Amino acid sequence: MKKIKPTYFYLLVILVLLLGSYSIHAHKALMEHHAGAQSQEIASLNIEGVNAYLQDVVVSNDPNAPISCGFFRMDKGNPLEYVYSYDEAKIILEGEMTISEVGGDTIEVKAGDVLYFEEGAKITFSSKSSGLGFYCGQRAAGEL
């Protein structure tokens, strides 16, 4: 039996360790799947008289590039007044909402409509019945 030189042995050990480390990292999931997310429970914003609900589903782990995505529902009742401290995009999935920018336009939105709110936007949300939207905002988890 032929002996392996110590230098080659150490190189072989390092190679095995590197490949082992690579395979561990190569199998790390970089994708999340949230089956049936649209039908999940959405938490109330707990504002008396306002039937507004919001639930983060996906939140990034990068504090330098925060992003939160989830669902917002507005039911019939008193309007919700909100000032954005971050940029956000929202697509209406079902129902309808009335969106008003303080000092600006008021629009009726329905399923398929996309909205974009810049940081500082002062928005009033209301609904004659109910509306559900999916949002993606540049904010950390739980930051409102």
A tleap script that builds the chain and sets N, CA, C and O, in Angstrom:
source leaprc.protein.ff14SB
mol = sequence {
  NMET LYS LYS ILE LYS PRO THR TYR PHE TYR
  LEU LEU VAL ILE LEU VAL LEU LEU LEU GLY
  SER TYR SER ILE HIE ALA HIE LYS ALA LEU
  MET GLU HIE HIE ALA GLY ALA GLN SER GLN
  GLU ILE ALA SER LEU ASN ILE GLU GLY VAL
  ASN ALA TYR LEU GLN ASP VAL VAL VAL SER
  ASN ASP PRO ASN ALA PRO ILE SER CYS GLY
  PHE PHE ARG MET ASP LYS GLY ASN PRO LEU
  GLU TYR VAL TYR SER TYR ASP GLU ALA LYS
  ILE ILE LEU GLU GLY GLU MET THR ILE SER
  GLU VAL GLY GLY ASP THR ILE GLU VAL LYS
  ALA GLY ASP VAL LEU TYR PHE GLU GLU GLY
  ALA LYS ILE THR PHE SER SER LYS SER SER
  GLY LEU GLY PHE TYR CYS GLY GLN ARG ALA
  ALA GLY GLU CLEU
}
set mol.1.N position { 0.837 -1.178 0.000 }
set mol.1.CA position { 0.000 0.000 0.000 }
set mol.1.C position { 0.882 1.241 0.000 }
set mol.1.O position { 1.843 1.341 0.762 }
set mol.2.N position { 0.537 2.175 -0.862 }
set mol.2.CA position { 1.312 3.391 -1.011 }
set mol.2.C position { 0.851 4.425 0.013 }
set mol.2.O position { -0.350 4.623 0.191 }
set mol.3.N position { 1.795 5.087 0.690 }
set mol.3.CA position { 1.480 6.100 1.697 }
set mol.3.C position { 1.217 7.444 1.025 }
set mol.3.O position { 1.815 7.775 0.001 }
set mol.4.N position { 0.294 8.220 1.635 }
set mol.4.CA position { 0.005 9.577 1.153 }
set mol.4.C position { 0.932 10.528 1.893 }
set mol.4.O position { 1.068 10.451 3.114 }
set mol.5.N position { 1.560 11.410 1.158 }
set mol.5.CA position { 2.446 12.390 1.784 }
set mol.5.C position { 1.610 13.282 2.700 }
set mol.5.O position { 0.463 13.596 2.381 }
set mol.6.N position { 2.183 13.696 3.850 }
set mol.6.CA position { 1.429 14.523 4.798 }
set mol.6.C position { 0.844 15.789 4.159 }
set mol.6.O position { -0.265 16.189 4.513 }
set mol.7.N position { 1.551 16.417 3.242 }
set mol.7.CA position { 1.050 17.624 2.595 }
set mol.7.C position { -0.221 17.325 1.805 }
set mol.7.O position { -1.196 18.075 1.869 }
set mol.8.N position { -0.199 16.223 1.061 }
set mol.8.CA position { -1.382 15.837 0.293 }
set mol.8.C position { -2.532 15.456 1.216 }
set mol.8.O position { -3.693 15.740 0.925 }
set mol.9.N position { -2.199 14.810 2.334 }
set mol.9.CA position { -3.214 14.413 3.303 }
set mol.9.C position { -3.938 15.655 3.835 }
set mol.9.O position { -5.167 15.684 3.884 }
set mol.10.N position { -3.179 16.675 4.233 }
set mol.10.CA position { -3.777 17.904 4.762 }
set mol.10.C position { -4.612 18.613 3.698 }
set mol.10.O position { -5.682 19.143 3.998 }
set mol.11.N position { -4.135 18.623 2.479 }
set mol.11.CA position { -4.907 19.226 1.390 }
set mol.11.C position { -6.215 18.471 1.162 }
set mol.11.O position { -7.262 19.069 0.915 }
set mol.12.N position { -6.129 17.129 1.253 }
set mol.12.CA position { -7.318 16.301 1.091 }
set mol.12.C position { -8.329 16.584 2.208 }
set mol.12.O position { -9.525 16.697 1.942 }
set mol.13.N position { -7.861 16.697 3.449 }
set mol.13.CA position { -8.738 17.009 4.586 }
set mol.13.C position { -9.400 18.372 4.383 }
set mol.13.O position { -10.606 18.508 4.591 }
set mol.14.N position { -8.636 19.368 3.986 }
set mol.14.CA position { -9.175 20.714 3.747 }
set mol.14.C position { -10.227 20.670 2.636 }
set mol.14.O position { -11.281 21.297 2.747 }
set mol.15.N position { -9.933 19.922 1.560 }
set mol.15.CA position { -10.878 19.803 0.453 }
set mol.15.C position { -12.185 19.157 0.921 }
set mol.15.O position { -13.268 19.624 0.569 }
set mol.16.N position { -12.086 18.087 1.709 }
set mol.16.CA position { -13.285 17.412 2.223 }
set mol.16.C position { -14.085 18.366 3.104 }
set mol.16.O position { -15.311 18.424 3.001 }
set mol.17.N position { -13.401 19.116 3.969 }
set mol.17.CA position { -14.096 20.078 4.840 }
set mol.17.C position { -14.779 21.174 4.025 }
set mol.17.O position { -15.914 21.556 4.310 }
set mol.18.N position { -14.084 21.670 3.021 }
set mol.18.CA position { -14.680 22.716 2.180 }
set mol.18.C position { -15.891 22.190 1.426 }
set mol.18.O position { -16.924 22.857 1.365 }
set mol.19.N position { -15.771 21.000 0.853 }
set mol.19.CA position { -16.899 20.425 0.123 }
set mol.19.C position { -18.058 20.129 1.058 }
set mol.19.O position { -19.217 20.322 0.691 }
set mol.20.N position { -17.756 19.663 2.264 }
set mol.20.CA position { -18.802 19.414 3.251 }
set mol.20.C position { -19.508 20.701 3.630 }
set mol.20.O position { -20.734 20.730 3.737 }
set mol.21.N position { -18.755 21.753 3.830 }
set mol.21.CA position { -19.330 23.065 4.148 }
set mol.21.C position { -20.165 23.571 2.982 }
set mol.21.O position { -21.244 24.131 3.178 }
set mol.22.N position { -19.661 23.372 1.761 }
set mol.22.CA position { -20.405 23.810 0.575 }
set mol.22.C position { -21.741 23.086 0.473 }
set mol.22.O position { -22.770 23.699 0.189 }
set mol.23.N position { -21.717 21.781 0.706 }
set mol.23.CA position { -22.967 21.029 0.564 }
set mol.23.C position { -23.977 21.433 1.617 }
set mol.23.O position { -25.178 21.427 1.346 }
set mol.24.N position { -23.519 21.789 2.829 }
set mol.24.CA position { -24.448 22.265 3.864 }
set mol.24.C position { -25.076 23.571 3.416 }
set mol.24.O position { -26.291 23.742 3.508 }
set mol.25.N position { -24.250 24.500 2.929 }
set mol.25.CA position { -24.775 25.795 2.481 }
set mol.25.C position { -25.559 25.681 1.183 }
set mol.25.O position { -26.505 26.437 0.961 }
set mol.26.N position { -25.180 24.754 0.335 }
set mol.26.CA position { -25.866 24.610 -0.946 }
set mol.26.C position { -27.303 24.153 -0.754 }
set mol.26.O position { -28.141 24.398 -1.622 }
set mol.27.N position { -27.611 23.496 0.358 }
set mol.27.CA position { -28.954 22.992 0.590 }
set mol.27.C position { -29.806 23.918 1.452 }
set mol.27.O position { -30.959 23.601 1.748 }
set mol.28.N position { -29.258 25.045 1.853 }
set mol.28.CA position { -30.024 26.001 2.643 }
set mol.28.C position { -31.132 26.583 1.758 }
set mol.28.O position { -30.876 27.046 0.646 }
set mol.29.N position { -32.342 26.550 2.264 }
set mol.29.CA position { -33.480 27.062 1.486 }
set mol.29.C position { -33.376 28.568 1.342 }
set mol.29.O position { -33.230 29.288 2.330 }
set mol.30.N position { -33.451 29.033 0.128 }
set mol.30.CA position { -33.431 30.458 -0.162 }
set mol.30.C position { -34.805 30.931 -0.635 }
set mol.30.O position { -34.964 32.057 -1.106 }
set mol.31.N position { -35.785 30.053 -0.501 }
set mol.31.CA position { -37.138 30.350 -0.950 }
set mol.31.C position { -38.091 29.933 0.167 }
set mol.31.O position { -37.866 28.940 0.859 }
set mol.32.N position { -39.152 30.709 0.325 }
set mol.32.CA position { -40.203 30.353 1.274 }
set mol.32.C position { -41.497 30.146 0.502 }
set mol.32.O position { -41.748 30.811 -0.503 }
set mol.33.N position { -42.314 29.217 0.982 }
set mol.33.CA position { -43.617 28.957 0.368 }
set mol.33.C position { -44.664 29.052 1.467 }
set mol.33.O position { -44.534 28.404 2.505 }
set mol.34.N position { -45.693 29.848 1.250 }
set mol.34.CA position { -46.772 30.033 2.219 }
set mol.34.C position { -48.080 29.647 1.527 }
set mol.34.O position { -48.798 30.504 1.011 }
set mol.35.N position { -48.374 28.364 1.524 }
set mol.35.CA position { -49.572 27.854 0.850 }
set mol.35.C position { -50.834 28.438 1.481 }
set mol.35.O position { -50.953 28.516 2.704 }
set mol.36.N position { -51.765 28.844 0.635 }
set mol.36.CA position { -53.056 29.344 1.110 }
set mol.36.C position { -52.974 30.615 1.926 }
set mol.36.O position { -53.875 30.890 2.719 }
set mol.37.N position { -51.930 31.394 1.758 }
set mol.37.CA position { -51.713 32.589 2.581 }
set mol.37.C position { -52.880 33.574 2.508 }
set mol.37.O position { -53.192 34.232 3.500 }
set mol.38.N position { -53.522 33.681 1.356 }
set mol.38.CA position { -54.605 34.656 1.194 }
set mol.38.C position { -55.789 34.346 2.111 }
set mol.38.O position { -56.562 35.249 2.432 }
set mol.39.N position { -55.947 33.106 2.535 }
set mol.39.CA position { -57.087 32.745 3.381 }
set mol.39.C position { -56.722 32.664 4.865 }
set mol.39.O position { -57.533 32.225 5.680 }
set mol.40.N position { -55.504 33.085 5.217 }
set mol.40.CA position { -55.103 33.047 6.630 }
set mol.40.C position { -55.808 34.132 7.442 }
set mol.40.O position { -56.367 35.077 6.886 }
set mol.41.N position { -55.773 33.982 8.749 }
set mol.41.CA position { -56.330 34.977 9.675 }
set mol.41.C position { -55.501 36.256 9.584 }
set mol.41.O position { -54.272 36.196 9.545 }
set mol.42.N position { -56.163 37.410 9.549 }
set mol.42.CA position { -55.470 38.706 9.496 }
set mol.42.C position { -55.779 39.440 10.797 }
set mol.42.O position { -56.944 39.616 11.154 }
set mol.43.N position { -54.740 39.863 11.500 }
set mol.43.CA position { -54.897 40.499 12.811 }
set mol.43.C position { -55.488 41.904 12.687 }
set mol.43.O position { -55.172 42.647 11.757 }
set mol.44.N position { -56.333 42.243 13.621 }
set mol.44.CA position { -56.911 43.588 13.688 }
set mol.44.C position { -55.830 44.593 14.065 }
set mol.44.O position { -54.900 44.267 14.803 }
set mol.45.N position { -55.958 45.818 13.554 }
set mol.45.CA position { -55.057 46.888 13.968 }
set mol.45.C position { -55.461 47.450 15.336 }
set mol.45.O position { -54.763 48.291 15.903 }
set mol.46.N position { -56.593 46.976 15.853 }
set mol.46.CA position { -57.080 47.370 17.190 }
set mol.46.C position { -57.230 48.877 17.362 }
set mol.46.O position { -56.794 49.456 18.357 }
set mol.47.N position { -57.854 49.491 16.369 }
set mol.47.CA position { -58.181 50.913 16.454 }
set mol.47.C position { -59.691 50.987 16.612 }
set mol.47.O position { -60.429 50.562 15.723 }
set mol.48.N position { -60.151 51.517 17.724 }
set mol.48.CA position { -61.575 51.522 18.030 }
set mol.48.C position { -62.399 52.159 16.903 }
set mol.48.O position { -62.103 53.262 16.442 }
set mol.49.N position { -63.441 51.435 16.471 }
set mol.49.CA position { -64.349 51.911 15.433 }
set mol.49.C position { -63.837 51.747 14.015 }
set mol.49.O position { -64.571 52.014 13.063 }
set mol.50.N position { -62.576 51.309 13.850 }
set mol.50.CA position { -61.981 51.146 12.520 }
set mol.50.C position { -61.798 49.651 12.271 }
set mol.50.O position { -61.124 48.963 13.038 }
set mol.51.N position { -62.403 49.157 11.196 }
set mol.51.CA position { -62.316 47.736 10.850 }
set mol.51.C position { -61.187 47.504 9.850 }
set mol.51.O position { -61.414 47.179 8.685 }
set mol.52.N position { -59.959 47.684 10.348 }
set mol.52.CA position { -58.762 47.517 9.509 }
set mol.52.C position { -57.909 46.395 10.084 }
set mol.52.O position { -57.758 46.267 11.299 }
set mol.53.N position { -57.351 45.577 9.179 }
set mol.53.CA position { -56.606 44.387 9.567 }
set mol.53.C position { -55.316 44.318 8.756 }
set mol.53.O position { -55.297 44.669 7.576 }
set mol.54.N position { -54.239 43.862 9.395 }
set mol.54.CA position { -52.952 43.794 8.710 }
set mol.54.C position { -52.163 42.609 9.259 }
set mol.54.O position { -52.111 42.393 10.470 }
set mol.55.N position { -51.549 41.843 8.355 }
set mol.55.CA position { -50.769 40.676 8.785 }
set mol.55.C position { -49.561 40.495 7.879 }
set mol.55.O position { -49.708 40.221 6.688 }
set mol.56.N position { -48.352 40.650 8.452 }
set mol.56.CA position { -47.134 40.332 7.710 }
set mol.56.C position { -47.085 38.824 7.480 }
set mol.56.O position { -47.412 38.040 8.371 }
set mol.57.N position { -46.678 38.433 6.291 }
set mol.57.CA position { -46.495 37.016 5.959 }
set mol.57.C position { -45.013 36.725 5.743 }
set mol.57.O position { -44.500 35.709 6.212 }
set mol.58.N position { -44.335 37.613 5.036 }
set mol.58.CA position { -42.916 37.448 4.728 }
set mol.58.C position { -42.174 38.695 5.204 }
set mol.58.O position { -42.592 39.823 4.942 }
set mol.59.N position { -41.065 38.469 5.907 }
set mol.59.CA position { -40.246 39.564 6.411 }
set mol.59.C position { -38.793 39.216 6.144 }
set mol.59.O position { -38.357 38.099 6.424 }
set mol.60.N position { -38.032 40.176 5.599 }
set mol.60.CA position { -36.611 39.917 5.339 }
set mol.60.C position { -35.832 39.935 6.647 }
set mol.60.O position { -36.275 40.503 7.646 }
set mol.61.N position { -34.669 39.306 6.622 }
set mol.61.CA position { -33.795 39.273 7.795 }
set mol.61.C position { -32.673 40.294 7.708 }
set mol.61.O position { -31.826 40.353 8.599 }
set mol.62.N position { -32.650 41.093 6.659 }
set mol.62.CA position { -31.566 42.041 6.434 }
set mol.62.C position { -31.947 43.414 6.987 }
set mol.62.O position { -32.811 44.077 6.414 }
set mol.63.N position { -31.328 43.861 8.087 }
set mol.63.CA position { -31.689 45.158 8.664 }
set mol.63.C position { -31.333 46.344 7.761 }
set mol.63.O position { -31.878 47.435 7.926 }
set mol.64.N position { -30.418 46.131 6.809 }
set mol.64.CA position { -30.036 47.206 5.895 }
set mol.64.C position { -30.977 47.334 4.701 }
set mol.64.O position { -30.970 48.351 4.007 }
set mol.65.N position { -31.784 46.308 4.465 }
set mol.65.CA position { -32.731 46.329 3.352 }
set mol.65.C position { -34.026 45.661 3.810 }
set mol.65.O position { -34.377 44.589 3.316 }
set mol.66.N position { -34.742 46.290 4.756 }
set mol.66.CA position { -35.954 45.654 5.275 }
set mol.66.C position { -37.055 45.577 4.227 }
set mol.66.O position { -37.197 46.465 3.386 }
set mol.67.N position { -37.820 44.513 4.292 }
set mol.67.CA position { -38.981 44.373 3.424 }
set mol.67.C position { -39.993 43.483 4.134 }
set mol.67.O position { -39.647 42.434 4.677 }
set mol.68.N position { -41.238 43.918 4.120 }
set mol.68.CA position { -42.328 43.153 4.720 }
set mol.68.C position { -43.449 43.053 3.705 }
set mol.68.O position { -43.815 44.036 3.061 }
set mol.69.N position { -43.990 41.847 3.572 }
set mol.69.CA position { -45.086 41.606 2.642 }
set mol.69.C position { -46.195 40.882 3.390 }
set mol.69.O position { -45.931 40.055 4.262 }
set mol.70.N position { -47.427 41.196 3.046 }
set mol.70.CA position { -48.544 40.537 3.702 }
set mol.70.C position { -49.869 41.053 3.196 }
set mol.70.O position { -49.978 41.529 2.066 }
set mol.71.N position { -50.881 40.954 4.049 }
set mol.71.CA position { -52.243 41.282 3.643 }
set mol.71.C position { -52.830 42.403 4.490 }
set mol.71.O position { -52.591 42.490 5.694 }
set mol.72.N position { -53.604 43.257 3.828 }
set mol.72.CA position { -54.325 44.355 4.470 }
set mol.72.C position { -55.787 44.243 4.062 }
set mol.72.O position { -56.109 44.132 2.879 }
set mol.73.N position { -56.666 44.274 5.055 }
set mol.73.CA position { -58.100 44.242 4.763 }
set mol.73.C position { -58.758 45.436 5.425 }
set mol.73.O position { -58.458 45.772 6.571 }
set mol.74.N position { -59.655 46.069 4.693 }
set mol.74.CA position { -60.434 47.196 5.192 }
set mol.74.C position { -61.891 46.830 5.028 }
set mol.74.O position { -62.355 46.596 3.912 }
set mol.75.N position { -62.625 46.778 6.145 }
set mol.75.CA position { -64.052 46.488 6.115 }
set mol.75.C position { -64.846 47.763 6.359 }
set mol.75.O position { -64.304 48.771 6.814 }
set mol.76.N position { -66.126 47.704 6.052 }
set mol.76.CA position { -67.029 48.833 6.250 }
set mol.76.C position { -66.933 49.321 7.696 }
set mol.76.O position { -66.886 48.523 8.632 }
set mol.77.N position { -66.906 50.619 7.856 }
set mol.77.CA position { -66.791 51.239 9.179 }
set mol.77.C position { -66.108 52.584 9.040 }
set mol.77.O position { -66.072 53.162 7.954 }
set mol.78.N position { -65.573 53.078 10.130 }
set mol.78.CA position { -64.856 54.349 10.101 }
set mol.78.C position { -63.587 54.220 9.271 }
set mol.78.O position { -62.992 53.144 9.206 }
set mol.79.N position { -63.163 55.323 8.628 }
set mol.79.CA position { -61.951 55.273 7.813 }
set mol.79.C position { -60.684 55.144 8.664 }
set mol.79.O position { -60.667 55.500 9.842 }
set mol.80.N position { -59.643 54.634 8.043 }
set mol.80.CA position { -58.321 54.529 8.656 }
set mol.80.C position { -57.447 55.620 8.058 }
set mol.80.O position { -57.277 55.688 6.841 }
set mol.81.N position { -56.897 56.470 8.908 }
set mol.81.CA position { -55.950 57.491 8.451 }
set mol.81.C position { -54.547 56.992 8.780 }
set mol.81.O position { -54.273 56.562 9.900 }
set mol.82.N position { -53.660 57.055 7.781 }
set mol.82.CA position { -52.328 56.473 7.948 }
set mol.82.C position { -51.290 57.336 7.248 }
set mol.82.O position { -51.502 57.800 6.128 }
set mol.83.N position { -50.154 57.548 7.930 }
set mol.83.CA position { -49.031 58.271 7.331 }
set mol.83.C position { -47.903 57.259 7.142 }
set mol.83.O position { -47.444 56.642 8.103 }
set mol.84.N position { -47.465 57.097 5.905 }
set mol.84.CA position { -46.418 56.134 5.574 }
set mol.84.C position { -45.043 56.649 5.996 }
set mol.84.O position { -44.649 57.760 5.641 }
set mol.85.N position { -44.316 55.824 6.760 }
set mol.85.CA position { -42.938 56.147 7.140 }
set mol.85.C position { -41.955 55.323 6.290 }
set mol.85.O position { -40.772 55.225 6.616 }
set mol.86.N position { -42.458 54.744 5.214 }
set mol.86.CA position { -41.690 53.873 4.315 }
set mol.86.C position { -42.422 53.835 2.972 }
set mol.86.O position { -43.573 54.263 2.882 }
set mol.87.N position { -41.767 53.327 1.934 }
set mol.87.CA position { -42.395 53.140 0.623 }
set mol.87.C position { -43.123 51.797 0.614 }
set mol.87.O position { -42.671 50.828 1.224 }
set mol.88.N position { -44.261 51.755 -0.088 }
set mol.88.CA position { -45.032 50.512 -0.152 }
set mol.88.C position { -45.789 50.426 -1.470 }
set mol.88.O position { -46.247 51.433 -2.009 }
set mol.89.N position { -45.912 49.198 -1.978 }
set mol.89.CA position { -46.770 48.904 -3.126 }
set mol.89.C position { -47.867 47.967 -2.642 }
set mol.89.O position { -47.638 47.127 -1.772 }
set mol.90.N position { -49.057 48.113 -3.208 }
set mol.90.CA position { -50.194 47.291 -2.792 }
set mol.90.C position { -50.999 46.927 -4.032 }
set mol.90.O position { -51.222 47.769 -4.901 }
set mol.91.N position { -51.439 45.657 -4.115 }
set mol.91.CA position { -52.344 45.229 -5.176 }
set mol.91.C position { -53.638 44.780 -4.507 }
set mol.91.O position { -53.620 44.023 -3.535 }
set mol.92.N position { -54.740 45.248 -5.032 }
set mol.92.CA position { -56.042 44.870 -4.495 }
set mol.92.C position { -56.396 43.495 -5.073 }
set mol.92.O position { -56.417 43.302 -6.288 }
set mol.93.N position { -56.671 42.552 -4.173 }
set mol.93.CA position { -56.958 41.174 -4.585 }
set mol.93.C position { -58.448 40.899 -4.737 }
set mol.93.O position { -58.866 40.164 -5.632 }
set mol.94.N position { -59.240 41.494 -3.859 }
set mol.94.CA position { -60.692 41.275 -3.936 }
set mol.94.C position { -61.415 42.436 -3.260 }
set mol.94.O position { -60.850 43.151 -2.433 }
set mol.95.N position { -62.675 42.599 -3.635 }
set mol.95.CA position { -63.495 43.651 -3.043 }
set mol.95.C position { -63.158 45.022 -3.573 }
set mol.95.O position { -62.683 45.179 -4.698 }
set mol.96.N position { -63.417 46.025 -2.727 }
set mol.96.CA position { -63.179 47.411 -3.133 }
set mol.96.C position { -62.763 48.243 -1.927 }
set mol.96.O position { -63.069 47.905 -0.784 }
set mol.97.N position { -62.063 49.332 -2.203 }
set mol.97.CA position { -61.674 50.302 -1.184 }
set mol.97.C position { -61.709 51.681 -1.805 }
set mol.97.O position { -61.606 51.844 -3.021 }
set mol.98.N position { -61.857 52.664 -0.943 }
set mol.98.CA position { -61.706 54.053 -1.347 }
set mol.98.C position { -60.411 54.538 -0.716 }
set mol.98.O position { -60.215 54.425 0.494 }
set mol.99.N position { -59.532 55.079 -1.547 }
set mol.99.CA position { -58.222 55.546 -1.094 }
set mol.99.C position { -58.150 57.045 -1.370 }
set mol.99.O position { -58.343 57.492 -2.500 }
set mol.100.N position { -57.866 57.820 -0.307 }
set mol.100.CA position { -57.760 59.276 -0.452 }
set mol.100.C position { -56.396 59.729 0.037 }
set mol.100.O position { -55.941 59.326 1.108 }
set mol.101.N position { -55.748 60.572 -0.759 }
set mol.101.CA position { -54.507 61.194 -0.314 }
set mol.101.C position { -54.864 62.560 0.241 }
set mol.101.O position { -55.522 63.352 -0.433 }
set mol.102.N position { -54.439 62.842 1.460 }
set mol.102.CA position { -54.737 64.135 2.072 }
set mol.102.C position { -54.188 65.240 1.169 }
set mol.102.O position { -52.996 65.273 0.861 }
set mol.103.N position { -55.074 66.141 0.753 }
set mol.103.CA position { -54.691 67.216 -0.151 }
set mol.103.C position { -54.561 66.783 -1.597 }
set mol.103.O position { -54.073 67.544 -2.433 }
set mol.104.N position { -54.999 65.549 -1.906 }
set mol.104.CA position { -54.859 65.027 -3.267 }
set mol.104.C position { -56.113 64.330 -3.734 }
set mol.104.O position { -57.222 64.704 -3.353 }
set mol.105.N position { -55.936 63.318 -4.557 }
set mol.105.CA position { -57.038 62.607 -5.191 }
set mol.105.C position { -57.695 61.588 -4.266 }
set mol.105.O position { -57.100 61.114 -3.298 }
set mol.106.N position { -58.944 61.271 -4.600 }
set mol.106.CA position { -59.676 60.158 -3.999 }
set mol.106.C position { -60.006 59.209 -5.138 }
set mol.106.O position { -60.550 59.617 -6.164 }
set mol.107.N position { -59.668 57.927 -4.947 }
set mol.107.CA position { -59.919 56.947 -6.003 }
set mol.107.C position { -60.637 55.737 -5.434 }
set mol.107.O position { -60.449 55.374 -4.273 }
set mol.108.N position { -61.453 55.125 -6.258 }
set mol.108.CA position { -62.117 53.866 -5.937 }
set mol.108.C position { -61.269 52.763 -6.572 }
set mol.108.O position { -61.055 52.764 -7.785 }
set mol.109.N position { -60.792 51.835 -5.766 }
set mol.109.CA position { -59.963 50.753 -6.297 }
set mol.109.C position { -60.693 49.422 -6.158 }
set mol.109.O position { -61.523 49.227 -5.270 }
set mol.110.N position { -60.352 48.513 -7.072 }
set mol.110.CA position { -60.981 47.185 -7.082 }
set mol.110.C position { -59.922 46.149 -7.428 }
set mol.110.O position { -58.775 46.492 -7.710 }
set mol.111.N position { -60.312 44.886 -7.405 }
set mol.111.CA position { -59.378 43.787 -7.669 }
set mol.111.C position { -58.579 44.032 -8.944 }
set mol.111.O position { -59.138 44.366 -9.989 }
set mol.112.N position { -57.277 43.862 -8.842 }
set mol.112.CA position { -56.376 44.040 -9.980 }
set mol.112.C position { -55.693 45.389 -10.004 }
set mol.112.O position { -54.720 45.567 -10.736 }
set mol.113.N position { -56.177 46.353 -9.217 }
set mol.113.CA position { -55.554 47.680 -9.179 }
set mol.113.C position { -54.289 47.641 -8.326 }
set mol.113.O position { -54.244 46.956 -7.304 }
set mol.114.N position { -53.259 48.381 -8.752 }
set mol.114.CA position { -51.995 48.472 -8.029 }
set mol.114.C position { -51.804 49.906 -7.559 }
set mol.114.O position { -52.048 50.859 -8.300 }
set mol.115.N position { -51.366 50.040 -6.321 }
set mol.115.CA position { -51.113 51.351 -5.719 }
set mol.115.C position { -49.665 51.425 -5.269 }
set mol.115.O position { -49.060 50.407 -4.933 }
set mol.116.N position { -49.108 52.634 -5.263 }
set mol.116.CA position { -47.765 52.854 -4.731 }
set mol.116.C position { -47.828 54.065 -3.824 }
set mol.116.O position { -48.330 55.119 -4.215 }
set mol.117.N position { -47.316 53.915 -2.609 }
set mol.117.CA position { -47.298 54.994 -1.620 }
set mol.117.C position { -45.854 55.308 -1.266 }
set mol.117.O position { -45.101 54.422 -0.863 }
set mol.118.N position { -45.468 56.572 -1.417 }
set mol.118.CA position { -44.119 56.982 -1.031 }
set mol.118.C position { -44.090 57.354 0.438 }
set mol.118.O position { -45.108 57.727 1.021 }
set mol.119.N position { -42.910 57.248 1.025 }
set mol.119.CA position { -42.719 57.669 2.406 }
set mol.119.C position { -43.254 59.095 2.564 }
set mol.119.O position { -42.953 59.968 1.750 }
set mol.120.N position { -44.041 59.325 3.605 }
set mol.120.CA position { -44.625 60.644 3.857 }
set mol.120.C position { -46.047 60.796 3.355 }
set mol.120.O position { -46.723 61.762 3.706 }
set mol.121.N position { -46.518 59.855 2.533 }
set mol.121.CA position { -47.898 59.940 2.014 }
set mol.121.C position { -48.891 59.844 3.167 }
set mol.121.O position { -48.770 58.976 4.030 }
set mol.122.N position { -49.872 60.742 3.172 }
set mol.122.CA position { -50.939 60.743 4.182 }
set mol.122.C position { -52.184 60.216 3.490 }
set mol.122.O position { -52.758 60.886 2.631 }
set mol.123.N position { -52.603 59.003 3.870 }
set mol.123.CA position { -53.641 58.280 3.145 }
set mol.123.C position { -54.805 57.944 4.078 }
set mol.123.O position { -54.608 57.620 5.249 }
set mol.124.N position { -56.016 58.028 3.536 }
set mol.124.CA position { -57.208 57.586 4.241 }
set mol.124.C position { -57.778 56.399 3.469 }
set mol.124.O position { -58.048 56.494 2.272 }
set mol.125.N position { -57.957 55.273 4.174 }
set mol.125.CA position { -58.532 54.056 3.612 }
set mol.125.C position { -59.949 53.901 4.147 }
set mol.125.O position { -60.200 54.113 5.333 }
set mol.126.N position { -60.879 53.527 3.260 }
set mol.126.CA position { -62.238 53.199 3.691 }
set mol.126.C position { -62.813 52.188 2.698 }
set mol.126.O position { -62.240 51.933 1.639 }
set mol.127.N position { -63.964 51.618 3.072 }
set mol.127.CA position { -64.633 50.669 2.188 }
set mol.127.C position { -66.123 50.696 2.462 }
set mol.127.O position { -66.558 50.793 3.610 }
set mol.128.N position { -66.899 50.609 1.393 }
set mol.128.CA position { -68.356 50.536 1.525 }
set mol.128.C position { -68.780 49.124 1.908 }
set mol.128.O position { -69.894 48.916 2.389 }
set mol.129.N position { -67.894 48.156 1.697 }
set mol.129.CA position { -68.181 46.759 2.041 }
set mol.129.C position { -66.916 46.134 2.639 }
set mol.129.O position { -66.782 46.061 3.860 }
set mol.130.N position { -65.993 45.686 1.790 }
set mol.130.CA position { -64.736 45.093 2.245 }
set mol.130.C position { -63.776 45.000 1.066 }
set mol.130.O position { -64.187 44.803 -0.078 }
set mol.131.N position { -62.508 45.143 1.364 }
set mol.131.CA position { -61.486 44.992 0.341 }
set mol.131.C position { -60.250 44.352 0.934 }
set mol.131.O position { -59.915 44.592 2.094 }
set mol.132.N position { -59.565 43.531 0.136 }
set mol.132.CA position { -58.359 42.845 0.572 }
set mol.132.C position { -57.232 43.176 -0.392 }
set mol.132.O position { -57.392 43.090 -1.609 }
set mol.133.N position { -56.096 43.554 0.165 }
set mol.133.CA position { -54.930 43.862 -0.654 }
set mol.133.C position { -53.697 43.129 -0.161 }
set mol.133.O position { -53.601 42.773 1.013 }
set mol.134.N position { -52.757 42.905 -1.063 }
set mol.134.CA position { -51.444 42.358 -0.723 }
set mol.134.C position { -50.457 43.505 -0.826 }
set mol.134.O position { -50.426 44.206 -1.838 }
set mol.135.N position { -49.652 43.704 0.206 }
set mol.135.CA position { -48.691 44.806 0.212 }
set mol.135.C position { -47.271 44.291 0.285 }
set mol.135.O position { -47.017 43.169 0.723 }
set mol.136.N position { -46.354 45.131 -0.153 }
set mol.136.CA position { -44.929 44.876 -0.021 }
set mol.136.C position { -44.294 46.221 0.311 }
set mol.136.O position { -44.255 47.124 -0.525 }
set mol.137.N position { -43.794 46.344 1.545 }
set mol.137.CA position { -43.279 47.625 2.007 }
set mol.137.C position { -41.840 47.539 2.466 }
set mol.137.O position { -41.357 46.485 2.880 }
set mol.138.N position { -41.165 48.677 2.383 }
set mol.138.CA position { -39.762 48.748 2.766 }
set mol.138.C position { -39.675 49.088 4.254 }
set mol.138.O position { -39.231 50.173 4.628 }
set mol.139.N position { -40.107 48.140 5.102 }
set mol.139.CA position { -40.089 48.324 6.541 }
set mol.139.C position { -39.748 47.023 7.239 }
set mol.139.O position { -39.902 45.939 6.676 }
set mol.140.N position { -39.285 47.145 8.465 }
set mol.140.CA position { -38.953 45.965 9.263 }
set mol.140.C position { -40.229 45.349 9.826 }
set mol.140.O position { -41.280 45.990 9.832 }
set mol.141.N position { -40.140 44.128 10.290 }
set mol.141.CA position { -41.275 43.419 10.871 }
set mol.141.C position { -41.881 44.212 12.013 }
set mol.141.O position { -41.163 44.695 12.889 }
set mol.142.N position { -43.203 44.349 12.008 }
set mol.142.CA position { -43.904 45.011 13.091 }
set mol.142.C position { -43.818 46.518 13.104 }
set mol.142.O position { -44.494 47.158 13.910 }
set mol.143.N position { -43.015 47.108 12.244 }
set mol.143.CA position { -42.873 48.572 12.180 }
set mol.143.C position { -44.061 49.132 11.414 }
set mol.143.O position { -44.292 48.762 10.263 }
set mol.144.N position { -44.803 50.011 12.038 }
set mol.144.CA position { -45.960 50.621 11.359 }
set mol.144.C position { -45.943 52.111 11.448 }
set mol.144.O position { -46.844 52.770 10.929 }
savepdb mol mol.pdb
quit
